[in-house]
Amino acid sequence: MSRIPLALKYRPRTFEQVVGQRHVTETLRNALRGGRVASAYLFAGPRGSGKTTTARLLARAVNCTDLRDGEPCGVCDLCVSILSGRSLDVIEIDAASNRGIEDVRELRERVGYAAVQGSKKIYIVDEVHMLSKDAFNALLKTIEEPPPHVVFVFATTDPQKVLPTVVSRCQRFDFKRIPLKDVEARLREICEIEGHAITPEAVFLIAKRSDGSLRDALGMLDQVLALGEAGAVDAQRVRDVLGLAGLDLFFAATDAVRRRDPAAAIRFVRGLVEDGIDLLDFYGGLYEHLRNLMLFGLPGGEAAASVPADFHAAYRETAEAIGFEDLLRATQILTDYEFAFRGTSHPEYMLEFLLVRLALLEKTADVAELLAEVRSGGDEGGAATSASRGKRTARTGADRPAPRGGSGTGRPVAAAPTAPPEGPVGPRLVEADPPAVVASIPASVPAGPTRVAADEPWEAVLDSVSRRKASLAGMLAGLDHPALQGDELVLNVPGDQAFVAEALREARNKTLLEEVLVSLWPGARRLRLEVGSADRSAAGAATAFRRLDRDDPLVQRVLEVFDADYVS
């Protein structure tokens, strides 16, 4: 006995039954109510979104003798004949196999004949983008000025390939992918009508795999039901028939990551291979799984996650255990390797590598805790140290690599520059050390140059200049604090920085600086440069930057807290 596939059996008979395209169906119904039917329509959208179904509904509605609120009655002779495919007034053409100019010429000849049964002849051209350019051009005049008894409906999954001159002569309707919740609702409704129980996860897996195509979803449901096993359709049955990865597999993958167990990650991938799971499909699912975990780690993010309600608690618990920052890092790693994964000839090995790498990632440290620990200094930050060590693995001095360069003695963390920096960031970063860190520097270490208070006008001058010319601000930031003498601002330039004096003497730089001074420094009207001697004592030069050796207690503390290496 022949059986009608679900996709045909439950094809919509009215505009109201079309799923997920209300913006299209309501517009067409209003046009039918008001008698404003266009001569040509373009239905564009992904596969299985209802383009051809809507075109057939429009054909029935245009010819229906008992139109009810914009809906075809479905019982008159014309509706029945169109529904059964026997009507001579509805002509469906596959543009993929009738794409030449000769086919279009034949169509143009038949357009002139009046409708046989109804009032309109409907030409439904499927995959219209497959027509050749010459065929499109031959069709233009007919579309623009068709006989009054003809309506064209063009359907395409690739509207970019349709000539703009054709699109401009049609009313275009864009069909969208059917939302996941609408596909799930339709699957549950059909299962209830057919007398089959189905679990929420099974519905979710089928709807997710359909990618917004209700036709594909019904085809997969048909395939699962054909297995013929008694009882409810569950997720395992769907996975067995369709070869899909269920949510439990994704949780198993992230469980190996959260437990920092690379061996479990490798065993997990081996299990996927043995079960015949499509690894490329699993990779995409894992990517989305991590995204959903991130959403559950954000306040109010659960509403944007596409997961069954039964799994919300598991997502919350896993997201909290892994941490938002580490989920972000894991997602970034999958993003970086996606192109390589799709192109590799050994996806199982690369998946093993990626999951092992995720499992071996050290926990992200809380920057606020680390800064607080550094500021505390010495043994005073013991509590903070314990807290932060719970989030990362700190290396000890024994396994820390020796400093590069072969010398056991420390070299300066930073050396005085021999050329001016290009922007103000470098010099001003050196001067902006945290107060707590400066306070813990031993007394024997030089204190560095005098800092300018944030409320003094020189800081405002530097900020304003940096926004207009960063290189000039960089030079100024390395100079000593200027002094105001009368209405002149005296700027001292060391003798070994003659290039700075030359730059400041340039007319455009001097004009820019004087404009800023007049607007920001009370009493200043002009700028005067004083260039000092080129001889600077070693002691004076040493005060430009603090020199911290490896054996310094503060350096040792920073290396331990930030799990860093001393670069010689």
Number of C-alpha atoms within 10 A of each C-alpha: 2 4 6 8 12 17 18 11 9 14 13 17 18 19 22 13 13 19 18 21 22 14 12 19 23 14 13 23 22 15 14 20 15 10 11 11 16 15 20 22 21 26 25 23 19 18 19 22 24 26 27 21 17 23 24 22 24 25 27 29 25 23 22 24 18 16 17 13 11 24 24 25 19 21 13 15 14 24 24 16 18 20 17 9 13 11 18 14 22 22 14 16 18 15 22 15 11 17 21 18 18 13 15 20 14 10 15 17 9 10 19 13 12 16 16 11 14 20 16 20 26 27 22 24 23 21 23 27 22 20 24 18 16 13 18 22 16 17 17 16 13 15 20 15 12 17 16 12 16 23 23 22 27 24 27 24 20 14 19 11 13 19 16 10 12 17 17 11 17 19 13 18 19 17 21 19 19 21 17 20 16 15 26 20 13 18 21 18 12 15 16 12 9 10 9 14 14 17 12 16 21 23 25 22 23 26 28 20 16 21 18 23 23 27 20 19 26 23 18 21 23 14 15 21 18 10 13 9 10 9 9 13 23 17 22 15 17 24 17 15 14 17 15 23 25 18 19 11 17 18 17 14 19 24 18 21 22 20 13 19 16 19 13 19 26 20 12 18 21 14 13 16 13 9 12 12 18 15 19 15 13 18 19 12 19 21 18 16 21 21 18 21 27 26 21 25 23 12 8 9 13 19 10 10 17 16 18 14 11 10 12 14 11 13 23 18 13 18 23 13 13 20 16 18 15 19 21 14 14 22 19 13 15 20 12 11 13 15 10 12 20 13 9 11 10 10 18 19 14 16 21 19 16 19 25 20 17 25 23 15 16 14 18 16 19 13 11 8 15 20 17 14 24 24 20 16 19 15 10 12 16 13 11 17 18 10 16 22 15 11 13 16 12 17 15 10 12 7 7 15 9 15 15 11 10 8 10 12 11 16 16 14 15 12 12 12 11 8 10 19 18 14 18 24 14 14 19 15 9 13 17 10 10 11 9 14 14 13 12 15 18 13 8 6 11 15 16 16 17 11 11 13 9 9 8 10 15 19 16 16 21 22 15 17 23 19 10 11 15 19 15 23 24 22 24 26 23 20 16 15 16 16 11 17 11 11 13 15 20 18 19 17 23 18 16 15 18 15 14 20 19 9 14 21 15 10 10 11 15 16 15 15 21 19 15 18 24 16 12 16 17 11 15 19 17 18 20 15 15 12 16 14 12 11 9 12 8 8 9 10 11 15 16 20 19 19 19 18 17 21 11 13 16 21 15 17 16 20 20 18 20 18 14 13 18 18 13 17
